Amino acid sequence: MEPEVLGAMIAACASFVIAVGSLGASRWSQGRVTRLEAELAERAAVRNARIEYEFEARKRLYEECGPILFHLSELAERATDRISGLARRGAEGRLDAGWSWLDQNQYYRESTYYRLFAPLAAGLIFRRKLTHLNTSLDENIHWQYTLVKVLEDTFVNAFDIAGQDSWRVTLPRELWIDYDPNGTAKDQPREERTATTWPQGVARGRLENAAESLVVHDEKGRAAIMSFHSFQMALAEGGEPERTHQAFKVLDYLFDDFRPHHRPVLWRVLVTQFLIYRALETSMKPPERGEDPWAALAAEGWPRLDYRSAEQKAAVSEEEAQTPLRVAQHYVRARTAGFRSGAA
């Protein structure tokens, strides 16, 4: 075969192969582009669906939780005022035996119970709303939920706060109180109980009953907190609702003969609540990673929690009087350690 003819045939074959290859490559590229477009469209649809879900879920979260959290903040302010008020009344001698406002002034005693238990009832409503809502969508609400859970446990965990149950909160040995209300002292008459054998906590069932008894419902079934007037009427003999009367009747021991130095475990519980309430009251923003808000809250709160009279200041040092604040900081740090900003 002539070289020219052979060359032409080879060139023709090469052109054919190239044409076929180009066609195949074009179809492969087109298929790849089509698949990529489909994948991108699917991702966009998923992203849009997620954005729409999160928008609706956040909207529902704010609508459901916004009002009760606002009310909880108001109740927290009143609770901190009463706890600091107990310190102030103690320093003034108005809680001394025979003169105590908690024993002689029915209004002061009833309002103390209301101010300390109404926030727990609000927390109960808040937690129930969250059973069908996603708290991970809002870090602030997740932080407040954490604080509410810790708050609800303070009365129950009196032994922890005294240093008796170190598996939950480890306190330095020098901060322990030899608290033993359930030992041989439980059979003693009330007047023979001491500062460490008098019961200064609340069993969980009784706590839940008391908080639940303050929850009322309107004609549409919406939960709210019983007014103080209704609470007073309920506490009266034969008052209604009976469940409120009974729930608080079994807690009447809590503030009998109460003075901060005379009920050291209960005072620690209240100081711990003070810090949590201040966190709820002052900011909706959770702490950043590595941030410790409790030291600042304790330093700011100390002047309001100094329960010493002029005579007691000569016998009780400021460092000793601040021991409940040190314990409270240990407790809240340990109980909120699982929360990390950005990890809700």
C-alpha positions as CSV (number, residue, x, y, z in Angstrom):
1,M,0.0,0.0,0.0
2,E,1.2,3.4,-0.9
3,P,2.6,5.3,2.1
4,E,0.3,8.3,1.3
5,V,-2.8,6.0,1.4
6,L,-1.7,4.3,4.6
7,G,-1.1,7.7,6.2
8,A,-4.5,8.9,5.2
9,M,-6.1,5.8,6.6
10,I,-4.3,6.1,9.9
11,A,-5.2,9.7,10.2
12,A,-8.9,8.9,9.5
13,C,-8.8,6.1,12.1
14,A,-7.2,8.5,14.6
15,S,-9.8,11.1,13.9
16,F,-12.6,8.6,14.4
17,V,-11.1,7.4,17.7
18,I,-10.7,11.0,18.8
19,A,-14.3,11.8,17.8
20,V,-15.7,8.7,19.6
21,G,-13.6,9.5,22.7
22,S,-14.7,13.1,22.7
23,L,-18.3,12.1,22.4
24,G,-17.9,9.7,25.3
25,A,-16.1,12.3,27.4
26,S,-18.8,14.8,26.7
27,R,-21.5,12.4,27.7
28,W,-19.6,11.4,30.9
29,S,-19.0,15.1,31.8
30,Q,-22.6,15.9,31.1
31,G,-23.7,13.0,33.3
32,R,-21.3,14.2,36.0
33,V,-22.6,17.7,35.8
34,T,-26.2,16.5,36.0
35,R,-25.4,14.4,39.1
36,L,-23.6,17.3,40.7
37,E,-26.6,19.6,40.0
38,A,-28.9,17.1,41.5
39,E,-26.7,16.7,44.6
40,L,-26.5,20.4,45.0
41,A,-30.3,20.8,44.6
42,E,-30.8,18.0,47.2
43,R,-28.4,19.7,49.7
44,A,-30.1,23.0,49.2
45,A,-33.5,21.4,49.8
46,V,-32.2,19.8,53.0
47,R,-30.6,23.1,54.1
48,N,-33.8,25.0,53.4
49,A,-35.9,22.5,55.2
50,R,-33.5,22.6,58.2
51,I,-33.6,26.4,58.2
52,E,-37.4,26.4,58.0
53,Y,-37.6,23.8,60.8
54,E,-35.2,25.7,63.0
55,F,-37.1,29.0,62.4
56,E,-40.4,27.5,63.3
57,A,-38.9,25.6,66.3
58,R,-37.2,28.7,67.6
59,K,-40.4,30.7,67.1
60,R,-42.4,28.1,69.1
61,L,-39.7,27.9,71.8
62,Y,-39.8,31.7,72.3
63,E,-43.6,31.9,72.3
64,E,-43.9,29.0,74.8
65,C,-41.0,29.9,77.1
66,G,-40.7,33.7,76.8
67,P,-43.6,34.6,79.2
68,I,-42.7,32.1,81.9
69,L,-39.0,33.0,81.8
70,F,-39.9,36.7,82.2
71,H,-42.0,35.8,85.2
72,L,-39.3,33.6,86.5
73,S,-36.8,36.5,86.3
74,E,-39.3,38.7,88.4
75,L,-39.8,35.9,90.9
76,A,-36.0,35.5,91.2
77,E,-35.6,39.1,92.0
78,R,-38.2,38.8,94.8
79,A,-36.5,35.7,96.1
80,T,-33.1,37.3,96.3
81,D,-34.6,40.3,98.1
82,R,-36.2,38.0,100.7
83,I,-33.0,35.9,101.3
84,S,-30.9,39.1,101.7
85,G,-33.8,40.4,103.8
86,L,-33.5,37.5,106.2
87,A,-29.8,38.3,106.6
88,R,-30.7,42.0,107.3
89,R,-33.4,41.1,109.7
90,G,-31.0,38.7,111.5
91,A,-28.4,41.5,111.8
92,E,-31.1,43.8,113.3
93,G,-32.1,41.1,115.8
94,R,-35.6,40.7,114.3
95,L,-35.1,37.0,114.1
96,D,-34.0,36.5,117.7
97,A,-35.9,34.0,119.8
98,G,-39.1,35.6,121.2
99,W,-38.8,38.5,118.7
100,S,-38.6,36.7,115.4
101,W,-40.7,38.1,112.5
102,L,-40.9,34.5,111.2
103,D,-42.7,33.5,114.4
104,Q,-44.6,36.7,115.4
105,N,-45.4,38.1,112.0
106,Q,-47.7,35.8,110.0
107,Y,-47.4,37.9,106.9
108,Y,-43.6,37.8,106.9
109,R,-43.6,34.0,107.4
110,E,-46.2,33.4,104.6
111,S,-44.5,35.7,102.2
112,T,-41.2,34.0,102.8
113,Y,-42.6,30.7,101.9
114,Y,-44.2,32.2,98.8
115,R,-41.2,34.0,97.6
116,L,-39.0,30.9,98.0
117,F,-41.4,28.4,96.4
118,A,-43.1,30.4,93.7
119,P,-39.9,30.3,91.6
120,L,-39.8,26.6,91.9
121,A,-43.4,26.4,90.6
122,A,-42.4,28.6,87.7
123,G,-39.5,26.3,87.0
124,L,-41.9,23.3,87.0
125,I,-44.0,25.0,84.3
126,F,-40.9,25.9,82.4
127,R,-39.5,22.3,82.4
128,R,-42.9,20.9,81.4
129,K,-43.0,23.2,78.4
130,L,-39.6,22.0,77.3
131,T,-40.6,18.3,77.2
132,H,-41.8,18.9,73.6
133,L,-39.4,21.6,72.6
134,N,-35.8,21.6,71.5
135,T,-33.6,23.6,73.9
136,S,-30.5,23.0,71.9
137,L,-31.7,25.6,69.4
138,D,-31.1,28.4,71.9
139,E,-28.1,28.4,74.2
140,N,-29.6,31.0,76.5
141,I,-32.7,29.0,77.2
142,H,-30.6,25.9,77.6
143,W,-28.5,27.7,80.3
144,Q,-31.6,28.9,82.1
145,Y,-33.0,25.3,82.0
146,T,-29.7,24.2,83.6
147,L,-30.0,26.8,86.4
148,V,-33.7,25.8,87.1
149,K,-32.7,22.2,87.5
150,V,-29.9,23.0,89.9
151,L,-32.2,25.4,91.8
152,E,-34.9,22.7,92.3
153,D,-32.3,20.4,93.9
154,T,-31.0,22.8,96.5
155,F,-33.6,22.1,99.2
156,V,-33.4,18.4,98.5
157,N,-29.6,18.3,98.6
158,A,-29.1,19.8,102.1
159,F,-26.8,16.9,102.9
160,D,-24.6,17.7,99.9
161,I,-24.5,21.3,100.9
162,A,-23.5,20.3,104.4
163,G,-20.7,18.2,103.0
164,Q,-22.2,14.8,103.8
165,D,-22.7,13.4,100.3
166,S,-19.3,14.0,98.6
167,W,-20.2,11.8,95.6
168,R,-22.2,14.7,94.2
169,V,-20.3,17.8,95.4
170,T,-16.9,17.5,97.0
171,L,-16.4,20.2,99.6
172,P,-13.1,20.8,101.4
173,R,-13.1,19.1,104.8
174,E,-12.9,22.4,106.6
175,L,-16.3,23.3,105.1
176,W,-18.2,20.2,106.4
177,I,-21.0,20.5,108.9
178,D,-21.8,17.4,111.1
179,Y,-25.4,17.5,110.0
180,D,-27.4,14.6,111.3
181,P,-31.2,15.2,111.6
182,N,-32.1,11.6,111.0
183,G,-30.0,9.9,113.6
184,T,-30.9,9.5,117.3
185,A,-32.0,13.1,117.3
186,K,-35.1,12.4,115.2
187,D,-36.9,11.1,118.3
188,Q,-36.0,14.1,120.4
189,P,-38.5,16.8,121.2
190,R,-38.2,19.9,119.0
191,E,-36.9,22.1,121.8
192,E,-34.0,19.7,122.3
193,R,-32.8,19.7,118.7
194,T,-29.6,21.5,118.0
195,A,-28.3,23.6,115.1
196,T,-27.1,20.5,113.3
197,T,-29.9,18.0,114.2
198,W,-32.8,20.2,113.2
199,P,-34.1,19.1,109.7
200,Q,-33.0,21.9,107.3
201,G,-33.9,20.4,103.9
202,V,-37.0,19.2,102.1
203,A,-37.7,15.7,100.8
204,R,-38.1,15.7,97.1
205,G,-41.7,14.4,97.2
206,R,-42.7,17.2,99.6
207,L,-40.9,19.8,97.5
208,E,-42.7,18.7,94.3
209,N,-46.0,18.7,96.1
210,A,-45.4,22.3,97.4
211,A,-44.3,23.6,94.0
212,E,-47.2,21.8,92.2
213,S,-49.7,23.2,94.6
214,L,-48.8,26.7,93.5
215,V,-49.6,26.0,89.8
216,V,-53.1,27.0,88.7
217,H,-54.8,26.9,85.3
218,D,-57.0,29.4,83.6
219,E,-60.1,28.6,81.6
220,K,-58.0,27.7,78.5
221,G,-55.9,25.3,80.5
222,R,-52.8,27.5,80.6
223,A,-50.6,27.1,83.6
224,A,-49.7,30.1,85.8
225,I,-48.5,30.8,89.4
226,M,-51.0,31.2,92.2
227,S,-51.2,34.8,93.4
228,F,-49.9,35.6,96.9
229,H,-53.5,36.5,98.0
230,S,-54.7,33.1,96.9
231,F,-51.7,31.5,98.7
232,Q,-52.7,33.3,101.9
233,M,-56.3,32.1,101.6
234,A,-55.1,28.6,101.0
235,L,-52.9,28.6,104.1
236,A,-55.8,29.7,106.4
237,E,-57.4,26.9,108.3
238,G,-59.9,25.2,106.0
239,G,-58.5,27.2,103.1
240,E,-58.8,26.2,99.5
241,P,-57.3,24.6,97.6
242,E,-56.7,22.0,100.3
243,R,-53.7,20.6,98.5
244,T,-51.8,23.9,99.0
245,H,-52.7,24.0,102.7
246,Q,-51.5,20.4,103.2
247,A,-48.4,20.8,101.1
248,F,-47.1,23.7,103.2
249,K,-48.4,22.5,106.5
250,V,-45.8,19.7,106.4
251,L,-43.1,22.3,105.6
252,D,-43.8,24.5,108.6
253,Y,-40.8,23.2,110.5
254,L,-38.4,24.8,107.9
255,F,-38.4,28.3,109.4
256,D,-39.2,27.6,113.0
257,D,-36.7,29.4,115.2
258,F,-34.7,30.3,112.0
259,R,-31.6,32.5,112.3
260,P,-28.7,32.1,109.8
261,H,-26.2,31.1,112.4
262,H,-28.8,28.9,114.2
263,R,-29.8,27.0,111.1
264,P,-26.4,26.8,109.3
265,V,-27.3,24.2,106.7
266,L,-30.6,25.9,105.7
267,W,-28.7,29.2,105.5
268,R,-26.2,27.5,103.1
269,V,-29.1,26.3,101.0
270,L,-30.6,29.8,100.8
271,V,-27.2,31.4,100.0
272,T,-26.8,28.8,97.2
273,Q,-30.3,29.8,95.9
274,F,-29.3,33.4,96.1
275,L,-26.4,32.9,93.6
276,I,-28.6,30.9,91.2
277,Y,-31.4,33.5,91.4
278,R,-28.9,36.3,90.7
279,A,-27.7,34.3,87.7
280,L,-31.3,34.1,86.5
281,E,-32.1,37.6,87.4
282,T,-29.1,39.5,86.0
283,S,-28.4,37.9,82.6
284,M,-29.9,35.4,80.1
285,K,-26.5,34.9,78.6
286,P,-24.6,31.7,79.6
287,P,-20.9,31.8,80.6
288,E,-18.3,31.4,77.9
289,R,-15.9,28.5,77.9
290,G,-13.6,28.9,80.9
291,E,-15.6,31.7,82.4
292,D,-16.6,31.5,86.1
293,P,-19.6,33.8,86.8
294,W,-20.0,32.6,90.4
295,A,-17.1,34.4,92.0
296,A,-18.3,37.7,90.7
297,L,-21.9,37.1,91.9
298,A,-20.6,36.0,95.3
299,A,-18.5,39.1,95.7
300,E,-21.3,41.3,94.6
301,G,-23.8,39.5,96.9
302,W,-21.8,39.4,100.1
303,P,-22.8,42.8,101.6
304,R,-26.4,41.7,101.2
305,L,-25.8,38.4,103.0
306,D,-23.9,39.6,106.0
307,Y,-26.2,38.4,108.8
308,R,-24.0,39.5,111.8
309,S,-25.2,41.9,114.3
310,A,-22.8,44.4,115.8
311,E,-22.2,42.0,118.7
312,Q,-21.7,39.1,116.4
313,K,-19.1,40.9,114.3
314,A,-16.9,40.9,117.3
315,A,-17.2,37.1,117.7
316,V,-17.6,35.9,114.1
317,S,-15.0,37.0,111.5
318,E,-16.0,38.1,108.1
319,E,-14.2,35.0,106.6
320,E,-16.2,32.7,108.8
321,A,-19.4,34.5,108.0
322,Q,-18.6,34.1,104.3
323,T,-18.3,30.3,104.5
324,P,-21.8,29.8,103.2
325,L,-20.8,31.7,100.1
326,R,-17.7,29.6,99.6
327,V,-19.9,26.5,99.9
328,A,-22.5,27.9,97.5
329,Q,-19.8,28.5,94.9
330,H,-18.4,25.0,95.2
331,Y,-21.9,23.6,94.8
332,V,-23.1,25.6,91.8
333,R,-19.8,25.1,90.0
334,A,-20.0,21.4,90.4
335,R,-23.7,21.2,89.4
336,T,-23.3,23.4,86.3
337,A,-20.0,21.9,85.2
338,G,-21.7,19.9,82.5
339,F,-22.8,23.0,80.7
340,R,-20.4,24.5,78.2
341,S,-21.1,27.6,76.1
342,G,-21.5,26.6,72.5
343,A,-22.2,22.9,73.4
344,A,-26.0,23.1,74.0
